[in-house]
């Protein structure tokens, strides 16, 4: 109760990822984050479906993606 919804999280993640990409378009950037943001980056940047596990693509804890 009182926390953001799943859709609000996805919108916040999308905004942050796009902002980072836009602000550093000519640079190589490393982002250290949790699996939820890594998974969302697949959807945001690779135009993969939200249920990418159907494609066999999943982020794992302690992964380097």
Predicted model as a PDB file, atoms N, CA, C, CB and O in Angstrom, pLDDT in the B-factor column:
MODEL        1                                                                  
ATOM      1  N   UNK A   1       0.827  -1.200   0.000  1.00 78.00           N  
ATOM      2  CA  UNK A   1       0.000   0.000   0.000  1.00 78.00           C  
ATOM      3  C   UNK A   1       0.872   1.265   0.000  1.00 78.00           C  
ATOM      4  CB  UNK A   1      -0.941  -0.002   1.219  1.00 78.00           C  
ATOM      5  O   UNK A   1       1.844   1.368   0.748  1.00 78.00           O  
ATOM      6  N   UNK A   2       0.505   2.201  -0.838  1.00 88.00           N  
ATOM      7  CA  UNK A   2       1.208   3.468  -0.890  1.00 88.00           C  
ATOM      8  C   UNK A   2       2.425   3.485  -1.791  1.00 88.00           C  
ATOM      9  CB  UNK A   2       1.615   3.845   0.460  1.00 88.00           C  
ATOM     10  O   UNK A   2       3.016   4.543  -2.007  1.00 88.00           O  
ATOM     11  N   UNK A   3       2.811   2.340  -2.320  1.00 92.00           N  
ATOM     12  CA  UNK A   3       3.980   2.311  -3.202  1.00 92.00           C  
ATOM     13  C   UNK A   3       3.532   2.435  -4.651  1.00 92.00           C  
ATOM     14  CB  UNK A   3       4.797   1.011  -2.996  1.00 92.00           C  
ATOM     15  O   UNK A   3       2.337   2.394  -4.944  1.00 92.00           O  
ATOM     16  N   UNK A   4       4.495   2.589  -5.558  1.00 93.00           N  
ATOM     17  CA  UNK A   4       4.136   2.725  -6.965  1.00 93.00           C  
ATOM     18  C   UNK A   4       3.636   1.393  -7.528  1.00 93.00           C  
ATOM     19  CB  UNK A   4       5.338   3.230  -7.777  1.00 93.00           C  
ATOM     20  O   UNK A   4       4.023   0.323  -7.057  1.00 93.00           O  
ATOM     21  N   UNK A   5       2.790   1.472  -8.520  1.00 92.00           N  
ATOM     22  CA  UNK A   5       2.283   0.266  -9.175  1.00 92.00           C  
ATOM     23  C   UNK A   5       3.361  -0.281 -10.116  1.00 92.00           C  
ATOM     24  CB  UNK A   5       0.960   0.567  -9.958  1.00 92.00           C  
ATOM     25  O   UNK A   5       4.361   0.384 -10.384  1.00 92.00           O  
ATOM     26  N   UNK A   6       3.146  -1.476 -10.601  1.00 87.00           N  
ATOM     27  CA  UNK A   6       4.091  -2.082 -11.545  1.00 87.00           C  
ATOM     28  C   UNK A   6       4.217  -1.217 -12.803  1.00 87.00           C  
ATOM     29  CB  UNK A   6       3.639  -3.516 -11.922  1.00 87.00           C  
ATOM     30  O   UNK A   6       5.320  -1.003 -13.305  1.00 87.00           O  
ATOM     31  N   UNK A   7       3.089  -0.726 -13.305  1.00 88.00           N  
ATOM     32  CA  UNK A   7       3.129   0.130 -14.501  1.00 88.00           C  
ATOM     33  C   UNK A   7       3.867   1.439 -14.229  1.00 88.00           C  
ATOM     34  CB  UNK A   7       1.705   0.430 -14.990  1.00 88.00           C  
ATOM     35  O   UNK A   7       4.576   1.939 -15.103  1.00 88.00           O  
ATOM     36  N   UNK A   8       3.711   1.994 -13.040  1.00 92.00           N  
ATOM     37  CA  UNK A   8       4.450   3.209 -12.682  1.00 92.00           C  
ATOM     38  C   UNK A   8       5.957   2.930 -12.641  1.00 92.00           C  
ATOM     39  CB  UNK A   8       3.968   3.753 -11.313  1.00 92.00           C  
ATOM     40  O   UNK A   8       6.760   3.752 -13.083  1.00 92.00           O  
ATOM     41  N   UNK A   9       6.329   1.768 -12.107  1.00 89.00           N  
ATOM     42  CA  UNK A   9       7.739   1.374 -12.100  1.00 89.00           C  
ATOM     43  C   UNK A   9       8.273   1.280 -13.525  1.00 89.00           C  
ATOM     44  CB  UNK A   9       7.922   0.027 -11.372  1.00 89.00           C  
ATOM     45  O   UNK A   9       9.360   1.781 -13.816  1.00 89.00           O  
ATOM     46  N   UNK A  10       7.511   0.638 -14.416  1.00 88.00           N  
ATOM     47  CA  UNK A  10       7.961   0.488 -15.800  1.00 88.00           C  
ATOM     48  C   UNK A  10       8.132   1.838 -16.479  1.00 88.00           C  
ATOM     49  CB  UNK A  10       6.976  -0.369 -16.589  1.00 88.00           C  
ATOM     50  O   UNK A  10       9.103   2.047 -17.206  1.00 88.00           O  
ATOM     51  N   UNK A  11       7.210   2.748 -16.253  1.00 91.00           N  
ATOM     52  CA  UNK A  11       7.316   4.087 -16.848  1.00 91.00           C  
ATOM     53  C   UNK A  11       8.528   4.829 -16.287  1.00 91.00           C  
ATOM     54  CB  UNK A  11       6.025   4.901 -16.591  1.00 91.00           C  
ATOM     55  O   UNK A  11       9.239   5.506 -17.030  1.00 91.00           O  
ATOM     56  N   UNK A  12       8.765   4.706 -14.983  1.00 92.00           N  
ATOM     57  CA  UNK A  12       9.922   5.361 -14.359  1.00 92.00           C  
ATOM     58  C   UNK A  12      11.220   4.778 -14.904  1.00 92.00           C  
ATOM     59  CB  UNK A  12       9.873   5.208 -12.821  1.00 92.00           C  
ATOM     60  O   UNK A  12      12.164   5.517 -15.185  1.00 92.00           O  
ATOM     61  N   UNK A  13      11.271   3.464 -15.053  1.00 91.00           N  
ATOM     62  CA  UNK A  13      12.459   2.816 -15.605  1.00 91.00           C  
ATOM     63  C   UNK A  13      12.702   3.262 -17.045  1.00 91.00           C  
ATOM     64  CB  UNK A  13      12.316   1.287 -15.541  1.00 91.00           C  
ATOM     65  O   UNK A  13      13.830   3.589 -17.413  1.00 91.00           O  
ATOM     66  N   UNK A  14      11.646   3.276 -17.857  1.00 91.00           N  
ATOM     67  CA  UNK A  14      11.779   3.723 -19.250  1.00 91.00           C  
ATOM     68  C   UNK A  14      12.325   5.146 -19.321  1.00 91.00           C  
ATOM     69  CB  UNK A  14      10.423   3.644 -19.971  1.00 91.00           C  
ATOM     70  O   UNK A  14      13.243   5.424 -20.093  1.00 91.00           O  
ATOM     71  N   UNK A  15      11.763   6.045 -18.518  1.00 94.00           N  
ATOM     72  CA  UNK A  15      12.218   7.448 -18.517  1.00 94.00           C  
ATOM     73  C   UNK A  15      13.697   7.540 -18.152  1.00 94.00           C  
ATOM     74  CB  UNK A  15      11.379   8.291 -17.528  1.00 94.00           C  
ATOM     75  O   UNK A  15      14.456   8.260 -18.801  1.00 94.00           O  
ATOM     76  N   UNK A  16      14.101   6.818 -17.125  1.00 94.00           N  
ATOM     77  CA  UNK A  16      15.495   6.870 -16.678  1.00 94.00           C  
ATOM     78  C   UNK A  16      16.437   6.303 -17.734  1.00 94.00           C  
ATOM     79  CB  UNK A  16      15.662   6.102 -15.364  1.00 94.00           C  
ATOM     80  O   UNK A  16      17.485   6.890 -18.006  1.00 94.00           O  
ATOM     81  N   UNK A  17      16.078   5.176 -18.327  1.00 92.00           N  
ATOM     82  CA  UNK A  17      16.932   4.566 -19.349  1.00 92.00           C  
ATOM     83  C   UNK A  17      17.080   5.465 -20.572  1.00 92.00           C  
ATOM     84  CB  UNK A  17      16.366   3.215 -19.770  1.00 92.00           C  
ATOM     85  O   UNK A  17      18.184   5.644 -21.087  1.00 92.00           O  
ATOM     86  N   UNK A  18      15.985   6.021 -21.024  1.00 93.00           N  
ATOM     87  CA  UNK A  18      16.031   6.903 -22.205  1.00 93.00           C  
ATOM     88  C   UNK A  18      16.808   8.175 -21.879  1.00 93.00           C  
ATOM     89  CB  UNK A  18      14.593   7.260 -22.685  1.00 93.00           C  
ATOM     90  O   UNK A  18      17.572   8.662 -22.713  1.00 93.00           O  
ATOM     91  N   UNK A  19      16.624   8.717 -20.678  1.00 96.00           N  
ATOM     92  CA  UNK A  19      17.351   9.923 -20.281  1.00 96.00           C  
ATOM     93  C   UNK A  19      18.856   9.657 -20.270  1.00 96.00           C  
ATOM     94  CB  UNK A  19      16.882  10.408 -18.891  1.00 96.00           C  
ATOM     95  O   UNK A  19      19.629  10.469 -20.778  1.00 96.00           O  
ATOM     96  N   UNK A  20      19.274   8.540 -19.704  1.00 94.00           N  
ATOM     97  CA  UNK A  20      20.700   8.194 -19.681  1.00 94.00           C  
ATOM     98  C   UNK A  20      21.234   8.063 -21.106  1.00 94.00           C  
ATOM     99  CB  UNK A  20      20.932   6.876 -18.896  1.00 94.00           C  
ATOM    100  O   UNK A  20      22.299   8.591 -21.424  1.00 94.00           O  
ATOM    101  N   UNK A  21      20.497   7.363 -21.958  1.00 93.00           N  
ATOM    102  CA  UNK A  21      20.933   7.185 -23.351  1.00 93.00           C  
ATOM    103  C   UNK A  21      21.009   8.515 -24.079  1.00 93.00           C  
ATOM    104  CB  UNK A  21      19.985   6.243 -24.094  1.00 93.00           C  
ATOM    105  O   UNK A  21      21.970   8.760 -24.808  1.00 93.00           O  
ATOM    106  N   UNK A  22      20.022   9.375 -23.899  1.00 95.00           N  
ATOM    107  CA  UNK A  22      20.007  10.676 -24.573  1.00 95.00           C  
ATOM    108  C   UNK A  22      21.145  11.578 -24.100  1.00 95.00           C  
ATOM    109  CB  UNK A  22      18.671  11.371 -24.340  1.00 95.00           C  
ATOM    110  O   UNK A  22      21.794  12.240 -24.909  1.00 95.00           O  
ATOM    111  N   UNK A  23      21.381  11.600 -22.802  1.00 95.00           N  
ATOM    112  CA  UNK A  23      22.403  12.492 -22.250  1.00 95.00           C  
ATOM    113  C   UNK A  23      23.824  12.039 -22.556  1.00 95.00           C  
ATOM    114  CB  UNK A  23      22.228  12.605 -20.762  1.00 95.00           C  
ATOM    115  O   UNK A  23      24.763  12.831 -22.476  1.00 95.00           O  
ATOM    116  N   UNK A  24      23.981  10.769 -22.906  1.00 96.00           N  
ATOM    117  CA  UNK A  24      25.319  10.215 -23.152  1.00 96.00           C  
ATOM    118  C   UNK A  24      25.371   9.507 -24.508  1.00 96.00           C  
ATOM    119  CB  UNK A  24      25.714   9.235 -22.024  1.00 96.00           C  
ATOM    120  O   UNK A  24      25.991   8.451 -24.641  1.00 96.00           O  
ATOM    121  N   UNK A  25      24.724  10.090 -25.498  1.00 93.00           N  
ATOM    122  CA  UNK A  25      24.579   9.445 -26.805  1.00 93.00           C  
ATOM    123  C   UNK A  25      25.912   9.118 -27.471  1.00 93.00           C  
ATOM    124  CB  UNK A  25      23.774  10.326 -27.717  1.00 93.00           C  
ATOM    125  O   UNK A  25      26.005   8.125 -28.192  1.00 93.00           O  
ATOM    126  N   UNK A  26      26.917   9.909 -27.252  1.00 92.00           N  
ATOM    127  CA  UNK A  26      28.209   9.704 -27.908  1.00 92.00           C  
ATOM    128  C   UNK A  26      29.217   9.012 -26.991  1.00 92.00           C  
ATOM    129  CB  UNK A  26      28.772  11.036 -28.375  1.00 92.00           C  
ATOM    130  O   UNK A  26      30.412   8.996 -27.288  1.00 92.00           O  
ATOM    131  N   UNK A  27      28.753   8.448 -25.897  1.00 94.00           N  
ATOM    132  CA  UNK A  27      29.656   7.859 -24.903  1.00 94.00           C  
ATOM    133  C   UNK A  27      29.310   6.394 -24.657  1.00 94.00           C  
ATOM    134  CB  UNK A  27      29.591   8.647 -23.582  1.00 94.00           C  
ATOM    135  O   UNK A  27      28.219   5.920 -24.975  1.00 94.00           O  
ATOM    136  N   UNK A  28      30.276   5.704 -24.083  1.00 93.00           N  
ATOM    137  CA  UNK A  28      30.016   4.379 -23.541  1.00 93.00           C  
ATOM    138  C   UNK A  28      29.682   4.570 -22.072  1.00 93.00           C  
ATOM    139  CB  UNK A  28      31.243   3.406 -23.742  1.00 93.00           C  
ATOM    140  O   UNK A  28      30.428   5.226 -21.344  1.00 93.00           O  
ATOM    141  N   UNK A  29      28.576   4.007 -21.636  1.00 90.00           N  
ATOM    142  CA  UNK A  29      28.106   4.209 -20.266  1.00 90.00           C  
ATOM    143  C   UNK A  29      27.891   2.850 -19.606  1.00 90.00           C  
ATOM    144  CB  UNK A  29      26.793   5.048 -20.242  1.00 90.00           C  
ATOM    145  O   UNK A  29      27.349   1.930 -20.219  1.00 90.00           O  
ATOM    146  N   UNK A  30      28.316   2.736 -18.370  1.00 88.00           N  
ATOM    147  CA  UNK A  30      28.024   1.555 -17.563  1.00 88.00           C  
ATOM    148  C   UNK A  30      26.952   1.928 -16.561  1.00 88.00           C  
ATOM    149  CB  UNK A  30      29.303   1.015 -16.846  1.00 88.00           C  
ATOM    150  O   UNK A  30      27.045   2.960 -15.897  1.00 88.00           O  
ATOM    151  N   UNK A  31      25.938   1.092 -16.451  1.00 85.00           N  
ATOM    152  CA  UNK A  31      24.870   1.310 -15.481  1.00 85.00           C  
ATOM    153  C   UNK A  31      24.834   0.086 -14.573  1.00 85.00           C  
ATOM    154  CB  UNK A  31      23.475   1.550 -16.189  1.00 85.00           C  
ATOM    155  O   UNK A  31      24.685  -1.041 -15.046  1.00 85.00           O  
ATOM    156  N   UNK A  32      24.969   0.306 -13.286  1.00 86.00           N  
ATOM    157  CA  UNK A  32      24.911  -0.767 -12.307  1.00 86.00           C  
ATOM    158  C   UNK A  32      23.532  -0.708 -11.658  1.00 86.00           C  
ATOM    159  CB  UNK A  32      26.064  -0.644 -11.236  1.00 86.00           C  
ATOM    160  O   UNK A  32      23.162   0.299 -11.054  1.00 86.00           O  
ATOM    161  N   UNK A  33      22.777  -1.796 -11.789  1.00 85.00           N  
ATOM    162  CA  UNK A  33      21.387  -1.759 -11.339  1.00 85.00           C  
ATOM    163  C   UNK A  33      20.886  -3.154 -11.017  1.00 85.00           C  
ATOM    164  CB  UNK A  33      20.496  -1.113 -12.396  1.00 85.00           C  
ATOM    165  O   UNK A  33      21.634  -4.129 -11.087  1.00 85.00           O  
ATOM    166  N   UNK A  34      19.639  -3.237 -10.672  1.00 83.00           N  
ATOM    167  CA  UNK A  34      18.989  -4.511 -10.350  1.00 83.00           C  
ATOM    168  C   UNK A  34      18.395  -5.145 -11.604  1.00 83.00           C  
ATOM    169  CB  UNK A  34      17.893  -4.306  -9.288  1.00 83.00           C  
ATOM    170  O   UNK A  34      18.275  -4.507 -12.649  1.00 83.00           O  
ATOM    171  N   UNK A  35      18.029  -6.405 -11.472  1.00 79.00           N  
ATOM    172  CA  UNK A  35      17.515  -7.182 -12.591  1.00 79.00           C  
ATOM    173  C   UNK A  35      16.273  -6.613 -13.251  1.00 79.00           C  
ATOM    174  CB  UNK A  35      17.224  -8.544 -12.137  1.00 79.00           C  
ATOM    175  O   UNK A  35      16.092  -6.770 -14.459  1.00 79.00           O  
ATOM    176  N   UNK A  36      15.412  -5.955 -12.485  1.00 81.00           N  
ATOM    177  CA  UNK A  36      14.199  -5.386 -13.070  1.00 81.00           C  
ATOM    178  C   UNK A  36      14.500  -4.326 -14.107  1.00 81.00           C  
ATOM    179  CB  UNK A  36      13.330  -4.800 -11.993  1.00 81.00           C  
ATOM    180  O   UNK A  36      13.830  -4.243 -15.137  1.00 81.00           O  
ATOM    181  N   UNK A  37      15.517  -3.508 -13.833  1.00 86.00           N  
ATOM    182  CA  UNK A  37      15.901  -2.468 -14.784  1.00 86.00           C  
ATOM    183  C   UNK A  37      16.627  -3.092 -15.976  1.00 86.00           C  
ATOM    184  CB  UNK A  37      16.795  -1.405 -14.100  1.00 86.00           C  
ATOM    185  O   UNK A  37      16.432  -2.659 -17.112  1.00 86.00           O  
ATOM    186  N   UNK A  38      17.457  -4.098 -15.731  1.00 83.00           N  
ATOM    187  CA  UNK A  38      18.126  -4.784 -16.832  1.00 83.00           C  
ATOM    188  C   UNK A  38      17.078  -5.402 -17.755  1.00 83.00           C  
ATOM    189  CB  UNK A  38      19.100  -5.872 -16.298  1.00 83.00           C  
ATOM    190  O   UNK A  38      17.157  -5.258 -18.975  1.00 83.00           O  
ATOM    191  N   UNK A  39      16.103  -6.086 -17.173  1.00 81.00           N  
ATOM    192  CA  UNK A  39      15.036  -6.679 -17.980  1.00 81.00           C  
ATOM    193  C   UNK A  39      14.268  -5.635 -18.768  1.00 81.00           C  
ATOM    194  CB  UNK A  39      14.082  -7.453 -17.098  1.00 81.00           C  
ATOM    195  O   UNK A  39      13.926  -5.850 -19.931  1.00 81.00           O  
ATOM    196  N   UNK A  40      13.998  -4.507 -18.134  1.00 84.00           N  
ATOM    197  CA  UNK A  40      13.255  -3.455 -18.833  1.00 84.00           C  
ATOM    198  C   UNK A  40      14.081  -2.855 -19.956  1.00 84.00           C  
ATOM    199  CB  UNK A  40      12.831  -2.358 -17.857  1.00 84.00           C  
ATOM    200  O   UNK A  40      13.523  -2.423 -20.964  1.00 84.00           O  
ATOM    201  N   UNK A  41      15.410  -2.818 -19.805  1.00 86.00           N  
ATOM    202  CA  UNK A  41      16.254  -2.285 -20.877  1.00 86.00           C  
ATOM    203  C   UNK A  41      16.141  -3.130 -22.144  1.00 86.00           C  
ATOM    204  CB  UNK A  41      17.716  -2.217 -20.421  1.00 86.00           C  
ATOM    205  O   UNK A  41      16.283  -2.604 -23.247  1.00 86.00           O  
ATOM    206  N   UNK A  42      15.886  -4.441 -22.003  1.00 82.00           N  
ATOM    207  CA  UNK A  42      15.682  -5.288 -23.180  1.00 82.00           C  
ATOM    208  C   UNK A  42      14.452  -4.824 -23.956  1.00 82.00           C  
ATOM    209  CB  UNK A  42      15.530  -6.771 -22.767  1.00 82.00           C  
ATOM    210  O   UNK A  42      14.459  -4.780 -25.187  1.00 82.00           O  
ATOM    211  N   UNK A  43      13.412  -4.484 -23.228  1.00 83.00           N  
ATOM    212  CA  UNK A  43      12.165  -4.022 -23.852  1.00 83.00           C  
ATOM    213  C   UNK A  43      12.353  -2.632 -24.449  1.00 83.00           C  
ATOM    214  CB  UNK A  43      11.010  -4.009 -22.822  1.00 83.00           C  
ATOM    215  O   UNK A  43      11.930  -2.373 -25.576  1.00 83.00           O  
ATOM    216  N   UNK A  44      12.989  -1.738 -23.694  1.00 85.00           N  
ATOM    217  CA  UNK A  44      13.147  -0.347 -24.097  1.00 85.00           C  
ATOM    218  C   UNK A  44      14.065  -0.188 -25.301  1.00 85.00           C  
ATOM    219  CB  UNK A  44      13.679   0.461 -22.946  1.00 85.00           C  
ATOM    220  O   UNK A  44      13.726   0.521 -26.249  1.00 85.00           O  
ATOM    221  N   UNK A  45      15.223  -0.838 -25.274  1.00 87.00           N  
ATOM    222  CA  UNK A  45      16.228  -0.608 -26.308  1.00 87.00           C  
ATOM    223  C   UNK A  45      16.239  -1.641 -27.427  1.00 87.00           C  
ATOM    224  CB  UNK A  45      17.565  -0.568 -25.684  1.00 87.00           C  
ATOM    225  O   UNK A  45      16.615  -1.323 -28.555  1.00 87.00           O  
ATOM    226  N   UNK A  46      15.839  -2.856 -27.136  1.00 84.00           N  
ATOM    227  CA  UNK A  46      15.879  -3.914 -28.156  1.00 84.00           C  
ATOM    228  C   UNK A  46      14.513  -4.212 -28.755  1.00 84.00           C  
ATOM    229  CB  UNK A  46      16.448  -5.178 -27.563  1.00 84.00           C  
ATOM    230  O   UNK A  46      14.377  -5.078 -29.619  1.00 84.00           O  
ATOM    231  N   UNK A  47      13.500  -3.485 -28.284  1.00 80.00           N  
ATOM    232  CA  UNK A  47      12.135  -3.657 -28.769  1.00 80.00           C  
ATOM    233  C   UNK A  47      11.663  -5.110 -28.640  1.00 80.00           C  
ATOM    234  CB  UNK A  47      12.039  -3.206 -30.222  1.00 80.00           C  
ATOM    235  O   UNK A  47      10.944  -5.621 -29.498  1.00 80.00           O  
ATOM    236  N   UNK A  48      12.085  -5.763 -27.547  1.00 79.00           N  
ATOM    237  CA  UNK A  48      11.637  -7.120 -27.276  1.00 79.00           C  
ATOM    238  C   UNK A  48      10.318  -7.083 -26.531  1.00 79.00           C  
ATOM    239  CB  UNK A  48      12.690  -7.897 -26.473  1.00 79.00           C  
ATOM    240  O   UNK A  48      10.016  -6.094 -25.864  1.00 79.00           O  
ATOM    241  N   UNK A  49       9.538  -8.128 -26.630  1.00 77.00           N  
ATOM    242  CA  UNK A  49       8.265  -8.150 -25.896  1.00 77.00           C  
ATOM    243  C   UNK A  49       8.524  -8.196 -24.387  1.00 77.00           C  
ATOM    244  CB  UNK A  49       7.403  -9.368 -26.332  1.00 77.00           C  
ATOM    245  O   UNK A  49       9.556  -8.704 -23.950  1.00 77.00           O  
ATOM    246  N   UNK A  50       7.593  -7.669 -23.596  1.00 75.00           N  
ATOM    247  CA  UNK A  50       7.763  -7.679 -22.139  1.00 75.00           C  
ATOM    248  C   UNK A  50       8.003  -9.079 -21.568  1.00 75.00           C  
ATOM    249  CB  UNK A  50       6.545  -7.075 -21.483  1.00 75.00           C  
ATOM    250  O   UNK A  50       8.686  -9.218 -20.554  1.00 75.00           O  
ATOM    251  N   UNK A  51       7.464 -10.095 -22.191  1.00 72.00           N  
ATOM    252  CA  UNK A  51       7.635 -11.466 -21.700  1.00 72.00           C  
ATOM    253  C   UNK A  51       8.764 -12.122 -22.479  1.00 72.00           C  
ATOM    254  CB  UNK A  51       6.312 -12.291 -21.838  1.00 72.00           C  
ATOM    255  O   UNK A  51       8.572 -13.149 -23.129  1.00 72.00           O  
ATOM    256  N   UNK A  52       9.956 -11.511 -22.404  1.00 61.00           N  
ATOM    257  CA  UNK A  52      11.098 -11.978 -23.184  1.00 61.00           C  
ATOM    258  C   UNK A  52      11.563 -13.364 -22.769  1.00 61.00           C  
ATOM    259  CB  UNK A  52      12.239 -11.006 -23.054  1.00 61.00           C  
ATOM    260  O   UNK A  52      12.327 -13.994 -23.501  1.00 61.00           O  
ATOM    261  N   UNK A  53      11.118 -13.863 -21.606  1.00 60.00           N  
ATOM    262  CA  UNK A  53      11.504 -15.213 -21.205  1.00 60.00           C  
ATOM    263  C   UNK A  53      10.995 -16.237 -22.227  1.00 60.00           C  
ATOM    264  CB  UNK A  53      10.955 -15.537 -19.796  1.00 60.00           C  
ATOM    265  O   UNK A  53      11.544 -17.332 -22.347  1.00 60.00           O  
ATOM    266  N   UNK A  54       9.950 -15.868 -22.952  1.00 55.00           N  
ATOM    267  CA  UNK A  54       9.470 -16.758 -24.014  1.00 55.00           C  
ATOM    268  C   UNK A  54      10.514 -16.901 -25.114  1.00 55.00           C  
ATOM    269  CB  UNK A  54       8.151 -16.234 -24.603  1.00 55.00           C  
ATOM    270  O   UNK A  54      10.512 -17.891 -25.847  1.00 55.00           O  
ATOM    271  N   UNK A  55      11.408 -15.918 -25.234  1.00 66.00           N  
ATOM    272  CA  UNK A  55      12.481 -15.961 -26.225  1.00 66.00           C  
ATOM    273  C   UNK A  55      13.751 -16.576 -25.641  1.00 66.00           C  
ATOM    274  CB  UNK A  55      12.773 -14.554 -26.750  1.00 66.00           C  
ATOM    275  O   UNK A  55      14.762 -16.697 -26.334  1.00 66.00           O  
ATOM    276  N   UNK A  56      13.697 -16.962 -24.369  1.00 70.00           N  
ATOM    277  CA  UNK A  56      14.863 -17.528 -23.704  1.00 70.00           C  
ATOM    278  C   UNK A  56      15.835 -16.477 -23.194  1.00 70.00           C  
ATOM    279  CB  UNK A  56      15.576 -18.447 -24.637  1.00 70.00           C  
ATOM    280  O   UNK A  56      16.978 -16.804 -22.873  1.00 70.00           O  
ATOM    281  N   UNK A  57      15.406 -15.218 -23.112  1.00 71.00           N  
ATOM    282  CA  UNK A  57      16.269 -14.130 -22.655  1.00 71.00           C  
ATOM    283  C   UNK A  57      15.827 -13.733 -21.255  1.00 71.00           C  
ATOM    284  CB  UNK A  57      16.217 -12.905 -23.633  1.00 71.00           C  
ATOM    285  O   UNK A  57      14.710 -13.254 -21.057  1.00 71.00           O  
ATOM    286  N   UNK A  58      16.714 -13.938 -20.287  1.00 70.00           N  
ATOM    287  CA  UNK A  58      16.398 -13.568 -18.907  1.00 70.00           C  
ATOM    288  C   UNK A  58      17.645 -13.002 -18.253  1.00 70.00           C  
ATOM    289  CB  UNK A  58      15.857 -14.787 -18.104  1.00 70.00           C  
ATOM    290  O   UNK A  58      18.759 -13.431 -18.554  1.00 70.00           O  
ATOM    291  N   UNK A  59      17.464 -12.054 -17.372  1.00 71.00           N  
ATOM    292  CA  UNK A  59      18.582 -11.592 -16.550  1.00 71.00           C  
ATOM    293  C   UNK A  59      18.575 -12.434 -15.280  1.00 71.00           C  
ATOM    294  CB  UNK A  59      18.476 -10.043 -16.222  1.00 71.00           C  
ATOM    295  O   UNK A  59      17.517 -12.840 -14.797  1.00 71.00           O  
ATOM    296  N   UNK A  60      19.731 -12.686 -14.760  1.00 71.00           N  
ATOM    297  CA  UNK A  60      19.877 -13.485 -13.550  1.00 71.00           C  
ATOM    298  C   UNK A  60      20.541 -12.660 -12.451  1.00 71.00           C  
ATOM    299  CB  UNK A  60      20.696 -14.760 -13.838  1.00 71.00           C  
ATOM    300  O   UNK A  60      21.293 -11.731 -12.746  1.00 71.00           O  
ATOM    301  N   UNK A  61      20.271 -12.987 -11.193  1.00 70.00           N  
ATOM    302  CA  UNK A  61      20.975 -12.296 -10.115  1.00 70.00           C  
ATOM    303  C   UNK A  61      22.485 -12.454 -10.279  1.00 70.00           C  
ATOM    304  CB  UNK A  61      20.526 -12.833  -8.741  1.00 70.00           C  
ATOM    305  O   UNK A  61      22.976 -13.513 -10.671  1.00 70.00           O  
ATOM    306  N   UNK A  62      23.203 -11.387  -9.973  1.00 66.00           N  
ATOM    307  CA  UNK A  62      24.652 -11.285 -10.070  1.00 66.00           C  
ATOM    308  C   UNK A  62      25.153 -11.450 -11.505  1.00 66.00           C  
ATOM    309  CB  UNK A  62      25.299 -12.321  -9.180  1.00 66.00           C  
ATOM    310  O   UNK A  62      26.293 -11.862 -11.718  1.00 66.00           O  
ATOM    311  N   UNK A  63      24.319 -11.134 -12.479  1.00 61.00           N  
ATOM    312  CA  UNK A  63      24.758 -11.266 -13.860  1.00 61.00           C  
ATOM    313  C   UNK A  63      25.469 -10.014 -14.333  1.00 61.00           C  
ATOM    314  CB  UNK A  63      23.578 -11.566 -14.763  1.00 61.00           C  
ATOM    315  O   UNK A  63      25.272  -8.929 -13.786  1.00 61.00           O  
ATOM    316  N   UNK A  64      26.283 -10.169 -15.335  1.00 65.00           N  
ATOM    317  CA  UNK A  64      26.852  -9.036 -16.070  1.00 65.00           C  
ATOM    318  C   UNK A  64      26.193  -9.089 -17.426  1.00 65.00           C  
ATOM    319  CB  UNK A  64      28.450  -9.095 -16.171  1.00 65.00           C  
ATOM    320  O   UNK A  64      26.410 -10.018 -18.204  1.00 65.00           O  
ATOM    321  N   UNK A  65      25.379  -8.072 -17.705  1.00 61.00           N  
ATOM    322  CA  UNK A  65      24.582  -8.082 -18.925  1.00 61.00           C  
ATOM    323  C   UNK A  65      25.044  -6.973 -19.833  1.00 61.00           C  
ATOM    324  CB  UNK A  65      23.085  -7.937 -18.615  1.00 61.00           C  
ATOM    325  O   UNK A  65      24.501  -6.802 -20.925  1.00 61.00           O  
TER     326      UNK A  65                                                      
ENDMDL                                                                          
END                                                                             
